[in-house]
Amino acid sequence: MKLLRPFFISVQCVIMSAWLLGTAAADPKTCAEWVHPLHGQVNLIKDQGGIWDQFAKVPGLQKETALALRIDSLMVGLMFTLDYLCKTQEGIPFNDVARYVVSRIKEIGEEGFIEEHVALEHSPEKVAQWVEFGKFAESHRNRKLDLGQIGKTVDQAKVFIERYRLLFESKSKAAVVIAEGKTLVSDIEQFRATDPYIKQADYESSQTPHIPSLSNRGDTM
């Protein structure tokens, strides 16, 4: 029986490992379910005026409201980016602008598209941007994001959201709060500059032209 004990222990370890792997694979949570609670935490602070309101109330912090606005803005931007990752996990949505540009280029060609919209009094520079966006959207519409990597990005974002909450609730001296705020800004900016999926999201979202319609005249849209 003593000889069999190591065998039974090994079998138990294998079964337990398989169970753990199966549980992880069957985790029903989606990207949106990871991010939704974070929205709740950030919105709770925003609804109370954010860091800006906290700084505005304290005489020693009132001259640092620009820093407070920067912190609030970075948190809003971070949540926007996390939402973007969730929404585009299976590919970049082929929006109205992309559909119009791609279909029109297929009909009349790239040069024809440019000539047509320059004739409608759009600047050549803007028309060229629309053409490039059409190409970008077409080539990225089916790209995939790894859910595990998104999870790592979300986990790192959680740390900043918790620091945001602690800063909002801080009763420390003004000098300490200011130092913590500046460090938080620096760390979030570093995160945005180095996390692969945050960088990808920032790049992709920056490609979409902010225009209501390409068929209208003029560049004042």
Contacts in CASP RR format, 6 or more apart in sequence:
PFRMAT RR
TARGET T0000
AUTHOR 0000-0000-0000
METHOD contacts of the structure
MODEL  1
MKLLRPFFISVQCVIMSAWLLGTAAADPKTCAEWVHPLHGQVNLIKDQGG
IWDQFAKVPGLQKETALALRIDSLMVGLMFTLDYLCKTQEGIPFNDVARY
VVSRIKEIGEEGFIEEHVALEHSPEKVAQWVEFGKFAESHRNRKLDLGQI
GKTVDQAKVFIERYRLLFESKSKAAVVIAEGKTLVSDIEQFRATDPYIKQ
ADYESSQTPHIPSLSNRGDTM
30 86 0 8 1.000
31 85 0 8 1.000
31 86 0 8 1.000
31 89 0 8 1.000
31 147 0 8 1.000
31 150 0 8 1.000
31 151 0 8 1.000
31 154 0 8 1.000
32 86 0 8 1.000
34 86 0 8 1.000
34 150 0 8 1.000
34 151 0 8 1.000
34 154 0 8 1.000
35 79 0 8 1.000
35 82 0 8 1.000
35 83 0 8 1.000
35 86 0 8 1.000
35 154 0 8 1.000
38 79 0 8 1.000
38 82 0 8 1.000
38 154 0 8 1.000
38 157 0 8 1.000
38 158 0 8 1.000
38 161 0 8 1.000
39 79 0 8 1.000
41 161 0 8 1.000
41 164 0 8 1.000
41 165 0 8 1.000
42 75 0 8 1.000
42 76 0 8 1.000
42 79 0 8 1.000
42 161 0 8 1.000
42 164 0 8 1.000
45 51 0 8 1.000
45 75 0 8 1.000
45 164 0 8 1.000
45 165 0 8 1.000
45 168 0 8 1.000
46 72 0 8 1.000
46 76 0 8 1.000
48 168 0 8 1.000
50 68 0 8 1.000
50 72 0 8 1.000
50 168 0 8 1.000
51 68 0 8 1.000
51 71 0 8 1.000
51 72 0 8 1.000
51 164 0 8 1.000
51 167 0 8 1.000
51 168 0 8 1.000
51 181 0 8 1.000
52 65 0 8 1.000
52 68 0 8 1.000
52 69 0 8 1.000
52 72 0 8 1.000
54 61 0 8 1.000
54 68 0 8 1.000
54 168 0 8 1.000
55 61 0 8 1.000
55 62 0 8 1.000
55 64 0 8 1.000
55 65 0 8 1.000
55 67 0 8 1.000
55 68 0 8 1.000
56 62 0 8 1.000
56 65 0 8 1.000
56 68 0 8 1.000
58 174 0 8 1.000
58 177 0 8 1.000
60 174 0 8 1.000
61 68 0 8 1.000
61 174 0 8 1.000
61 177 0 8 1.000
61 178 0 8 1.000
64 178 0 8 1.000
67 178 0 8 1.000
67 181 0 8 1.000
67 182 0 8 1.000
67 185 0 8 1.000
70 185 0 8 1.000
71 164 0 8 1.000
71 167 0 8 1.000
71 181 0 8 1.000
71 184 0 8 1.000
71 185 0 8 1.000
74 185 0 8 1.000
74 188 0 8 1.000
74 189 0 8 1.000
75 160 0 8 1.000
75 161 0 8 1.000
75 164 0 8 1.000
75 188 0 8 1.000
78 157 0 8 1.000
78 160 0 8 1.000
78 161 0 8 1.000
78 188 0 8 1.000
78 192 0 8 1.000
81 192 0 8 1.000
81 198 0 8 1.000
81 201 0 8 1.000
81 202 0 8 1.000
81 205 0 8 1.000
82 153 0 8 1.000
82 154 0 8 1.000
82 157 0 8 1.000
84 201 0 8 1.000
84 204 0 8 1.000
84 205 0 8 1.000
85 145 0 8 1.000
85 150 0 8 1.000
85 153 0 8 1.000
85 197 0 8 1.000
85 201 0 8 1.000
86 150 0 8 1.000
87 93 0 8 1.000
88 145 0 8 1.000
88 201 0 8 1.000
88 204 0 8 1.000
89 144 0 8 1.000
89 145 0 8 1.000
89 147 0 8 1.000
89 150 0 8 1.000
90 144 0 8 1.000
90 145 0 8 1.000
91 140 0 8 1.000
91 141 0 8 1.000
91 142 0 8 1.000
91 143 0 8 1.000
91 144 0 8 1.000
91 145 0 8 1.000
92 137 0 8 1.000
92 140 0 8 1.000
92 141 0 8 1.000
92 143 0 8 1.000
92 204 0 8 1.000
93 141 0 8 1.000
94 102 0 8 1.000
94 137 0 8 1.000
94 141 0 8 1.000
95 137 0 8 1.000
95 208 0 8 1.000
97 130 0 8 1.000
97 133 0 8 1.000
97 134 0 8 1.000
97 137 0 8 1.000
97 208 0 8 1.000
97 209 0 8 1.000
97 211 0 8 1.000
97 214 0 8 1.000
98 133 0 8 1.000
98 134 0 8 1.000
98 137 0 8 1.000
98 138 0 8 1.000
98 141 0 8 1.000
100 214 0 8 1.000
100 215 0 8 1.000
101 113 0 8 1.000
101 130 0 8 1.000
101 131 0 8 1.000
101 133 0 8 1.000
101 134 0 8 1.000
101 137 0 8 1.000
101 214 0 8 1.000
102 134 0 8 1.000
102 137 0 8 1.000
102 138 0 8 1.000
104 113 0 8 1.000
104 116 0 8 1.000
104 214 0 8 1.000
105 113 0 8 1.000
105 131 0 8 1.000
105 134 0 8 1.000
108 116 0 8 1.000
110 131 0 8 1.000
113 127 0 8 1.000
113 131 0 8 1.000
114 124 0 8 1.000
114 127 0 8 1.000
114 128 0 8 1.000
114 131 0 8 1.000
117 127 0 8 1.000
117 130 0 8 1.000
117 214 0 8 1.000
118 124 0 8 1.000
118 127 0 8 1.000
120 215 0 8 1.000
120 216 0 8 1.000
120 217 0 8 1.000
120 218 0 8 1.000
121 217 0 8 1.000
121 218 0 8 1.000
121 219 0 8 1.000
122 214 0 8 1.000
122 217 0 8 1.000
122 218 0 8 1.000
122 219 0 8 1.000
123 219 0 8 1.000
126 209 0 8 1.000
126 211 0 8 1.000
126 219 0 8 1.000
129 209 0 8 1.000
130 209 0 8 1.000
130 211 0 8 1.000
130 214 0 8 1.000
132 207 0 8 1.000
133 207 0 8 1.000
133 208 0 8 1.000
133 209 0 8 1.000
136 207 0 8 1.000
137 207 0 8 1.000
140 204 0 8 1.000
145 197 0 8 1.000
149 196 0 8 1.000
149 197 0 8 1.000
150 197 0 8 1.000
153 195 0 8 1.000
153 197 0 8 1.000
153 198 0 8 1.000
156 191 0 8 1.000
156 195 0 8 1.000
157 191 0 8 1.000
160 184 0 8 1.000
160 187 0 8 1.000
160 188 0 8 1.000
160 191 0 8 1.000
163 180 0 8 1.000
163 184 0 8 1.000
163 187 0 8 1.000
164 184 0 8 1.000
167 177 0 8 1.000
167 180 0 8 1.000
167 181 0 8 1.000
167 184 0 8 1.000
170 176 0 8 1.000
170 177 0 8 1.000
170 180 0 8 1.000
172 180 0 8 1.000
191 198 0 8 1.000
192 198 0 8 1.000
192 199 0 8 1.000
192 202 0 8 1.000
193 199 0 8 1.000
211 221 0 8 1.000
212 221 0 8 1.000
213 221 0 8 1.000
END
